[in-house]
Amino acid sequence: MAQTCDMSEADNNLVLEHLRHIRAVVDETRLDLKEVKTRVGLLEQQYASISNRVDRIEDRLERIERRIGLIEA
């Protein structure tokens, strides 16, 4: 009986060790994902800003082209 108890305790310890490792990996993954989300958010903001600037430049270029007669109004 004592040997069965020892094996059960050893099995429990092994399971706990694996669970702790899994939890550590999940925690690390959570932090990585948070960082990725932050970076993607910054990229989205930068893209939106650049897109707006390009739109304004296109509008200005079109006005210039119309003024000098490169395109019809």
N, C-alpha and C positions, 0 to 999 in steps of 0.2 A: 504493500500500500504506500509506503513512504516513497518508493521509487516513482509510482504513478503521480503522486503529489509533486515531486520534484520535476518531473517531465511537464506536468501541467503548468507549473510556475515558470519553468524555462520557456515553454511555448508562449505563455502570457507575456513574458518579458520580451521575447522576440517580436511578438505582434505589436506591443507598445513601442518598441524601438522603430519598427517600420512605420507605424502611425505617426510618430514624432518626425521622422524623416519626411514623410508625405506632407505633413503640416508645414514643415519648414519650406519645402519646395512650393507649396501652394502660396504661402506668405510671400516668398520671393517673386513668384509669378504675378501675384496681385500688385506688388510694388512696380514690377516691370510694366505691367499693363497700364497702371496709373501714369507712369512716365510716358508711355507711348501715346495715351490719350491726350496728355498735355501737349506733346509735340505735334500731334495731328491737329489739334485745335489751333496751335500757333501757325501751322502751315495753311490751314483754312483761312485764317485771318489775313495772312500775307497774300494768299491767292486772291482773296476778295479785294484787297487794296490794289494789287497790281491790275486786276481785271478792270476795276473802276478807272484807274489811270489810263489804261489802254483805250477804254471806251471814250474817255475825254479827248485823248490824242486823236483818235479816229474822227471824232466830231470836228475838232479843230482842223485837221487835214482836209476833210471834206469841204469845210467853209473856205479854206484857202484855195482849194482846187476850183471851187465855184467862182471865187473872186477873180482868179486869173484866167478863167475860161477853159480850164482843162476838162470840166464836166458841165453838162447843162443843168440849170437850176430847176 
